[in-house]
Amino acid sequence: MDNFEELRQQMIDRQLAARGIHDQTVLNALGTVPREAFIPTDLVEFAYRDSPLPIEENQTISQPFIVALMTAALELKSDDCVLEVGTGSGYAAAVLAEICEHVYTIERHKALADTAQMRLKQLGYTNIQVKHGDGTLGWVDHAPFDAIIVAAGGPEAPQALKEQLAVGGRMVIPVGASLNSQKLVRIRRINENEYETEDLGGVRFVPLIGATGWQEKSNES
C-alpha cells in the first residue's frame, strides 16, 4: 500500500486538528510516526481508522485522537525525560520519542515488550528504552521524570508513579472505580508533598494491572 502518507495527513486534519488538537509539536510527531508499522499485518489497512485496534496479548493500540490528547496534555519540552506505562505496540513511545530527549517505557507482557523493542530499533529510535515489568511501580533508576503517561486505567494513580514525578512534572492517567467508568486526569506535582489534579474527560482503557493497580484475576470475569 503506498497511500499511508496521505492517510496520515488525513488523520492529522480530520481526526486531530478538527477536534481541537492544536499543539503543532504533537501533530508533527503523529504525522511522522508510521502507525501502520505498529499494527498486526492482518489489520494494517485500518491503521489510520479513528478507533483503537486490537494487538497481541488481548491489548489495544489506542485511537490516534487519544494518543494525541494524552501527549498534548503532558505539555512536553524537547529535553524532557518521560516514562510510559504500557508500551503495547510501541506506537505512543515512538510519538513521545519524536518530541522528547529520553523515553522509558514499561510493558508487563514480555511478548509485547520484546516485539516493541525490536520494532522501535528497526525504525531507528535510539532514545527509547523498553523494560519488561510492572509499570505500576515505575522505573526508579531513571526517576525523577518530567512527564509520565499511563496507557491503562487504574482505580487510582499509583503512589510510586506520583513519587517519581519531578516537581513541576505532569502525569496523565485514566482512573476510575470500575473498568466501565474511567476519567482521564492530569496530575501535576506542585512540591514535595502536594499534587494538583485536573479532569480531562471520560475515557475507556484496558485495565492497569500490577502491584498497585487492578489484580489480574478481578478482570477475568
Backbone hydrogen bonds, N-H to C=O, Kabsch-Sander energy under -0.5 kcal/mol:
donor,donor_aa,acceptor,acceptor_aa,energy
7,L,3,N,-2.3
8,R,4,F,-2.5
9,Q,5,E,-1.9
10,Q,6,E,-2.1
11,M,7,L,-2.2
12,I,8,R,-2.1
13,D,9,Q,-2.5
14,R,10,Q,-3.1
15,Q,10,Q,-0.6
15,Q,11,M,-1.6
16,L,11,M,-1.3
17,A,12,I,-3.0
18,A,13,D,-1.2
19,R,16,L,-1.2
20,G,17,A,-1.5
21,I,16,L,-2.2
22,H,20,G,-1.0
24,Q,22,H,-0.9
27,L,23,D,-2.4
28,N,24,Q,-2.7
29,A,25,T,-1.8
30,L,26,V,-2.5
31,G,27,L,-1.7
32,T,28,N,-0.8
32,T,29,A,-0.9
33,V,29,A,-2.1
35,R,33,V,-1.4
37,A,34,P,-2.2
38,F,35,R,-2.0
39,I,36,E,-0.9
43,L,40,P,-2.6
44,V,41,T,-0.8
46,F,43,L,-2.4
47,A,44,V,-1.7
49,R,46,F,-2.3
51,S,49,R,-2.2
53,L,61,I,-1.9
55,I,59,Q,-2.6
58,N,55,I,-0.5
59,Q,56,E,-1.3
61,I,53,L,-2.8
62,S,60,T,-0.5
66,I,63,Q,-0.6
67,V,63,Q,-2.0
68,A,64,P,-2.6
69,L,65,F,-2.9
70,M,66,I,-2.8
71,T,67,V,-2.2
72,A,68,A,-2.8
73,A,69,L,-2.0
74,L,70,M,-0.8
74,L,71,T,-0.9
75,E,72,A,-1.6
80,D,77,K,-1.9
82,V,80,D,-0.5
82,V,102,H,-2.7
83,L,147,A,-2.4
84,E,104,Y,-3.1
85,V,149,I,-2.9
86,G,84,E,-0.6
86,G,106,I,-3.1
87,T,106,I,-1.0
90,G,87,T,-2.1
94,A,90,G,-1.9
95,V,91,Y,-2.0
96,L,92,A,-2.7
97,A,93,A,-2.4
98,E,94,A,-1.2
98,E,95,V,-0.6
99,I,95,V,-0.6
99,I,96,L,-1.3
100,C,96,L,-3.0
101,E,78,S,-0.8
101,E,80,D,-0.7
102,H,80,D,-1.6
103,V,127,N,-2.3
104,Y,82,V,-3.0
105,T,129,Q,-2.8
106,I,84,E,-2.4
107,E,131,K,-2.5
110,K,108,R,-0.7
113,A,109,H,-2.5
114,D,110,K,-2.9
115,T,111,A,-2.1
116,A,112,L,-3.0
117,Q,113,A,-2.4
118,M,114,D,-2.1
119,R,115,T,-2.6
120,L,116,A,-2.9
121,K,117,Q,-1.9
122,Q,118,M,-2.3
123,L,119,R,-1.7
124,G,121,K,-1.4
125,Y,120,L,-2.4
126,T,124,G,-0.7
129,Q,103,V,-2.4
131,K,105,T,-2.5
133,G,107,E,-1.6
133,G,131,K,-0.6
135,G,133,G,-0.9
137,L,134,D,-1.5
138,G,135,G,-1.6
142,H,139,W,-1.8
143,A,139,W,-0.5
143,A,140,V,-1.2
145,F,164,Q,-2.8
146,D,81,C,-2.0
147,A,81,C,-1.3
148,I,170,R,-2.3
149,I,83,L,-2.6
150,V,172,V,-2.5
151,A,85,V,-3.0
151,A,149,I,-0.5
153,G,206,V,-2.7
154,G,174,P,-2.0
161,L,158,P,-0.5
162,K,158,P,-1.9
163,E,159,Q,-2.5
164,Q,160,A,-0.9
165,L,162,K,-1.2
166,A,145,F,-2.9
168,G,189,R,-2.9
169,G,166,A,-2.9
170,R,146,D,-1.9
171,M,187,I,-2.6
172,V,148,I,-2.4
173,I,185,V,-2.2
175,V,183,K,-2.7
176,G,154,G,-1.8
178,S,181,S,-0.8
181,S,178,S,-1.2
182,Q,203,V,-0.8
183,K,175,V,-2.9
184,L,201,G,-3.4
185,V,173,I,-2.4
185,V,183,K,-0.5
186,R,198,E,-2.3
187,I,171,M,-3.2
187,I,185,V,-0.5
188,R,186,R,-0.5
188,R,196,E,-3.1
189,R,169,G,-2.4
190,I,188,R,-0.7
190,I,194,E,-2.2
191,N,194,E,-1.3
196,E,188,R,-2.8
198,E,186,R,-2.4
200,L,184,L,-3.9
200,L,198,E,-0.5
201,G,184,L,-0.5
203,V,182,Q,-1.7
208,L,153,G,-2.9
209,I,207,P,-0.9
210,G,214,W,-1.6
213,G,210,G,-1.5
214,W,208,L,-3.4
218,S,215,Q,-0.9
219,N,216,E,-1.6
220,E,217,K,-1.6
